[in-house]
Amino acid sequence: MGGVAPRPAVGAVVVQNGRIIGEGTTELRPGRHAEPIALAEAGEYAKGATLYCSLEPHAFQGVAPPCTEAIITAGISKVVSPLEDPNPSVSGNGFRQLKAAGIEVVREASDEQIKRAEFLIEGFRHHLKTQRPLVTLKLAMSLDGKIATRTGESQWITSDASRARVHEMRRQTDALVTGIGTVLADKPRLTARDSDGNPTGRPLLRVVVDSHGRMPSDAPLINEPGEILWIVGEGVDAKPPAPNVSILKSAQIKSKIDLTAIVDELGSRGLHNVMVEAGAGLAGAFVENGLVDKVAMFIAPKIIGGTEAPGPLAGLGISAINDALVLENITHTVIDGDILIEGFVSKSN
Ligand SMILES: NC(=O)c1ccc[n+]([C@@H]2O[C@H](COP(=O)([O-])OP(=O)(O)OC[C@H]3O[C@@H](n4cnc5c(N)ncnc54)[C@H](OP(=O)(O)O)[C@@H]3O)[C@@H](O)[C@H]2O)c1
């Protein structure tokens, strides 16, 4: 996941006589699909084998040739795959082509398998439906609902293990979005790193929302590999401080960047998943503008206290509990004493 859009993230495994003989995952854009990688690894042993894949194999000539063709040519005898591809150019055609070639197609899977397969394509599915990326708001707060101390310190509220999970989430996303407040206060690098602090995965696209062009030219995130999209207000005279920085001048509403236009822009650039990692100002604005699709909230068993210490979301908020955003399809994960609550913003909100 991450960096594979406009294609869906897929996993494929070739099994012969109970042994895995080939494995593949979608390569970074513009690389290969999962199925041909797994089939190539299996080689001639793919004949008569079973192919398990997380999504229906695609059935049309796009940038890549149809995976159905590769499966038929390899002599696979059975395909097990839980999900029909929501892309209208496929939606069932892949399974139909395989069946027409005499391949047994099995669609049954456990709820857990379906959930995992759906997770891989949640951004792809969302983008097909809305032409926008799936926006995940990630936050970390203390047990008493604070994202920083009264002096603005927030590093680190959560455990090492939770932060490792955040780095994994970064690798799985197409872009990270942050606000100028966080860039100035925390001087983040916004990269995916391992426990020794070394970069892992591909360089990430970082999006900085900065109405007045206040990002300093020595902001640490600029020196990290990966592009930066610096979003400033229309009238701002900003120059890219480095070759990896490009500027997007955006419309403003009450002198702040129009976030709906930004999400539309990221969608039109083909991004499927973006993660917002910002302070209360930008996070609150994303929520108030109805732009958050999924929430990932880390809650650490620490108490910070103080009326001046910020909570996760600034802005006006709601006045009636009935108007609260409600999450559905919720999961709770305990990570070294922290709790990660993830869920999708209910469509009825
Ligand atoms: N615990 C966590 O999960 C976490 C994560 C990140 C940061 N933090 C903490 O949060 C604090 C920083 O919070 P912050 O609120 O200042 O930073 P922020 O949310 O990262 O950035 C807020 C800034 O974004 C700009 N912005 C542009 N368009 C906007 C819009 N439509 N709506 C709202 N803001 C818009 C505004 O500045 P302009 O008007 O100048 O554009 C605004 O001041 C720091 O203490 C940091 O440590 C905590």
The ligand as an SDF file (V2000), in Angstrom:
LIG
                    3D

 48 52  0  0  0  0  0  0  0  0999 V2000
   -0.4690   14.9930   19.2130 N   0  0  0  0  0  0  0  0  0  0  0  0
   -0.5880   15.0890   17.9040 C   0  0  0  0  0  0  0  0  0  0  0  0
   -1.1500   14.1970   17.2640 O   0  0  0  0  0  0  0  0  0  0  0  0
   -0.0450   16.2990   17.2260 C   0  0  0  0  0  0  0  0  0  0  0  0
    0.1960   16.2590   15.8500 C   0  0  0  0  0  0  0  0  0  0  0  0
    0.6700   17.4160   15.2310 C   0  0  0  0  0  0  0  0  0  0  0  0
    0.8900   18.5630   15.9910 C   0  0  0  0  0  0  0  0  0  0  0  0
    0.6670   18.5500   17.3200 N   0  0  0  0  0  0  0  0  0  0  0  0
    0.8650   19.7800   18.1280 C   0  0  0  0  0  0  0  0  0  0  0  0
   -0.0390   20.7570   17.6490 O   0  0  0  0  0  0  0  0  0  0  0  0
    0.5220   22.0460   17.8570 C   0  0  0  0  0  0  0  0  0  0  0  0
    0.4000   22.8660   16.5770 C   0  0  0  0  0  0  0  0  0  0  0  0
   -0.9640   23.0560   16.3370 O   0  0  0  0  0  0  0  0  0  0  0  0
   -1.4790   24.1150   15.2980 P   0  0  0  0  0  0  0  0  0  0  0  0
   -2.9640   24.0920   15.3470 O   0  0  0  0  0  0  0  0  0  0  0  0
   -0.7590   25.3970   15.4730 O   0  0  0  0  0  0  0  0  0  0  0  0
   -0.9090   23.5080   13.9580 O   0  0  0  0  0  0  0  0  0  0  0  0
   -1.5230   22.9260   12.6000 P   0  0  0  0  0  0  0  0  0  0  0  0
   -2.8930   22.4180   12.7970 O   0  0  0  0  0  0  0  0  0  0  0  0
   -0.5030   21.9830   12.0930 O   0  0  0  0  0  0  0  0  0  0  0  0
   -1.5430   24.1920   11.6680 O   0  0  0  0  0  0  0  0  0  0  0  0
   -2.5030   25.1860   11.8650 C   0  0  0  0  0  0  0  0  0  0  0  0
   -2.2910   26.2730   10.8560 C   0  0  0  0  0  0  0  0  0  0  0  0
   -2.6480   25.8060    9.5640 O   0  0  0  0  0  0  0  0  0  0  0  0
   -2.9230   26.9410    8.7790 C   0  0  0  0  0  0  0  0  0  0  0  0
   -4.1060   26.7500    7.9760 N   0  0  0  0  0  0  0  0  0  0  0  0
   -4.1970   26.9630    6.6360 C   0  0  0  0  0  0  0  0  0  0  0  0
   -5.4290   26.7500    6.1930 N   0  0  0  0  0  0  0  0  0  0  0  0
   -6.1550   26.3960    7.2590 C   0  0  0  0  0  0  0  0  0  0  0  0
   -7.5340   26.1060    7.4280 C   0  0  0  0  0  0  0  0  0  0  0  0
   -8.3960   26.0750    6.4000 N   0  0  0  0  0  0  0  0  0  0  0  0
   -7.9820   25.8560    8.6640 N   0  0  0  0  0  0  0  0  0  0  0  0
   -7.1280   25.8370    9.7170 C   0  0  0  0  0  0  0  0  0  0  0  0
   -5.8200   26.1220    9.6150 N   0  0  0  0  0  0  0  0  0  0  0  0
   -5.3420   26.4030    8.3990 C   0  0  0  0  0  0  0  0  0  0  0  0
   -3.1720   28.1030    9.7400 C   0  0  0  0  0  0  0  0  0  0  0  0
   -2.0710   28.9980    9.6560 O   0  0  0  0  0  0  0  0  0  0  0  0
   -2.0770   30.1110    8.5060 P   0  0  0  0  0  0  0  0  0  0  0  0
   -3.3630   30.8620    8.6710 O   0  0  0  0  0  0  0  0  0  0  0  0
   -0.8560   30.8720    8.7010 O   0  0  0  0  0  0  0  0  0  0  0  0
   -2.0710   29.3230    7.2370 O   0  0  0  0  0  0  0  0  0  0  0  0
   -3.1780   27.4470   11.0940 C   0  0  0  0  0  0  0  0  0  0  0  0
   -2.6800   28.2640   12.1040 O   0  0  0  0  0  0  0  0  0  0  0  0
    1.9540   21.8470   18.2860 C   0  0  0  0  0  0  0  0  0  0  0  0
    2.0360   22.0280   19.6670 O   0  0  0  0  0  0  0  0  0  0  0  0
    2.2230   20.4130   17.9380 C   0  0  0  0  0  0  0  0  0  0  0  0
    3.1830   19.8670   18.7880 O   0  0  0  0  0  0  0  0  0  0  0  0
    0.1950   17.4560   17.9480 C   0  0  0  0  0  0  0  0  0  0  0  0
  1  2  1  0
  2  3  2  0
  2  4  1  0
  4  5  1  0
  4 48  2  0
  5  6  2  0
  6  7  1  0
  7  8  2  0
  8  9  1  0
  8 48  1  0
  9 10  1  0
  9 46  1  0
 10 11  1  0
 11 12  1  0
 11 44  1  0
 12 13  1  0
 13 14  1  0
 14 15  2  0
 14 16  1  0
 14 17  1  0
 17 18  1  0
 18 19  2  0
 18 20  1  0
 18 21  1  0
 21 22  1  0
 22 23  1  0
 23 24  1  0
 23 42  1  0
 24 25  1  0
 25 26  1  0
 25 36  1  0
 26 27  1  0
 26 35  1  0
 27 28  2  0
 28 29  1  0
 29 30  1  0
 29 35  2  0
 30 31  1  0
 30 32  2  0
 32 33  1  0
 33 34  2  0
 34 35  1  0
 36 37  1  0
 36 42  1  0
 37 38  1  0
 38 39  2  0
 38 40  1  0
 38 41  1  0
 42 43  1  0
 44 45  1  0
 44 46  1  0
 46 47  1  0
M  CHG  2   8   1  16  -1
M  END
$$$$
